[in-house]
Amino acid sequence: MSTPILICDDSGFARRQMARSLPDNWDVDVSFAENGEQALTLIREGKGDVVFLDLNMPVMDGYQTMEAIRKFDLPCLVIVVSGDVQAQAREKMLALGALDFIRKPIDNEKLSHILSSYGIYSGEGHSSGARLNTVQKNDVPQTRDEPTSNEDKLDACREMVNIAMGRAGENLAELLGEFIDLPIPNVNLIESNELSMAVAEINRNESVSAVSKGFISEGISGEALVIFNDTNSQNIVDLLKYPPSASSDKLALEALMDVSNILIGACLNGLSEQLSVAFSHTHPVLLGQHQGLSALLSDNVHRWGKLMAIEIGYAIKARDISFDLLLLFPGDAMNHVYERLLSDEMDTNGDKESL
C-alpha cells in the first residue's frame, strides 16, 4: 500500500527538488501544498502520513503549521526541510513534535538515512531524480517539461536566495546569540529607476545608511547592499558589545561594516555552493550614511537598466533591530542563474551539505 506523502513549500522549484529526492523504490502517493493552510486540509484528508514541511511560507508558516498539527493531534510524521538552520529554529520545531530537521538543498543520502532511522522507509538505495515524472501531483501542472516562464525563473531564484539567506541568518545568529527572523525573499524584475520605489515600499525609514559589495563570476555578476535604519544603529552597537573606546559615530560605522561583511559573505557563499561558481568579491564600501533611500540607491544603480532585485528584510525582534539585504543582478544574469540552478536540480549525486 502506498504511503501518503505531503510536500509543503511555497516554492514550486523546491517542491520539485523535494519530490526528486525521494527514494526511487519507495511506494508513495505524493501531494503538494503551497502553505500550511493547504497542508492542514490535505493532512485531514489522509494525504499526509509523512509531511516534509518548509518554515518560511505565506498564509501559514511552518511554525504555525506545526503548532496546529500538535494542537489538533493530526496523524502525521513531520520532517522539517528548510534553509533556516538556526539552532533555535531547529529546537523549536523539534519541541513542537517534528521528527527531524534537514537542510536545503536536500542531501539524498541524508534523507534516506533519516527515513530509515525512524522506520518510515526500509528499502535500499537513494533517489535517481526521476521521481517527479511518476508521482501523483495535486497542485502542480501534469507535465514533464521544465518551467521556462519568467515567473518560474524568479521562483527558482527566490528559492536559491532563501537557502543562502538561511546560511547568512545562521552565521549572524551564532555571532550575536540572538534568533534572526527570516522573511520570504522579495524578488522582482524591474527597471533600475524603479528600484528606489520598490524598496521604499518595504523600508519606509527616512534616514538610512548602506554598505555595498560587488561580486562577479562566470557570466553572473551583481552587487549586494545592506541597508540600515539609522534609528536602531545604537542597538546594533550595544548587541555587538564593542568597548566604549571611540565616538558613537565610529562605533556605529564599525558595526555596520561588521554586520554587512557577515551577511554578504555568508549569503554569497550560499549562492556559490548552489550555482557551483566561485564569486570574486570587491572590498565593502560605505555608500552613504544618514541619507534618504532614494538618493542613495539612484546614484548607485542607474547605469544598470533592467535588473533582478532581491530584497531580504532581516530582523532581531528581541532587540528592535531590522536591516535589509539587497541583492542586485543585471537583467540578463537571471537566465544564467536559472540555467545553473536547473542543471543542479537535475544533478542527483546527493553530495550537498547536510545537518
C-alpha positions, 0 to 999 in steps of 0.5 A: 500500500502506498504511503501518503506523502505531503510536500509543503513549500511555497516554492514550486522549484523546491517542491520539485527538488523535494519530490526528486529526492525521494527514494526511487523504490519507495511506494508513495502517493505524493501531494503538494501544498503551497502553505500550511493552510493547504497542508492542514486540509490535505493532512485531514484528508489522509494525504499526509502520513509523512509531511516534509514541511518548509518554515518560511511560507505565506498564509501559514508558516511552518511554525504555525503549521506545526503548532496546529498539527500538535494542537489538533493531534493530526496523524502525521510524521513531520520532517522539517526541510528548510534553509533556516538552520538556526539552532533555535529554529531547529529546537523549536520545531523539534519541541513542537513534535517534528521528527527531524530537521534537514537542510536545503538543498536536500542531501539524498543520502541524508534523507534516506538515512533519516527515513530509515532511522525512524522506520518510515522507509526500509528499502535500499538505495537513494533517489535517481531524480526521476521521481517527479515524472511518476508521482501523483501531483495535486497542485502542480501542472501534469507535465514533464517539461521544465518551467521556462516562464519568467515567473518560474525563473524568479521562483527558482531564484527566490528559492536559491536566495532563501537557502543562502539567506538561511546560511547568512541568518545562521552565521549572524545568529551564532555571532550575536546569540540572538534568533534572526527572523527570516522573511520570504525573499522579495524578488522582482524584475524591474527597471533600475529607476524603479528600484528606489520605489520598490524598496521604499515600499518595504523600508519606509525609514527616512534616514538610512545608511548602506554598505555595498559589495560587488561580486562577479563570476562566470557570466553572473555578476551583481552587487549586494547592499545592506541597508540600515535604519539609522534609528536602531544603529545604537542597538546594533552597537550595544548587541555587538558589545564593542568597548566604549573606546571611540565616538558613537559615530565610529562605533556605529560605522564599525558595526555596520561594516561588521554586520554587512561583511557577515551577511554578504559573505555568508549569503554569497557563499550560499549562492556559490555552493548552489550555482557551483561558481566561485564569486570574486568579491570587491572590498565593502564600501560605505555608500552613504550614511544618514541619507534618504533611500532614494538618493542613495540607491539612484546614484548607485544603480542607474547605469544598470537598466533592467535588473533582478532585485532581491530584497531580504528584510532581516530582523532581531525582534528581541532587540528592535533591530531590522536591516535589509539585504539587497541583492542586485543582478543585471537583467540578463544574469537571471537566465544564467542563474536559472540555467545553473540552478536547473542543471543542479536540480537535475544533478542527483549525486546527493553530495550537498551539505547536510545537518 
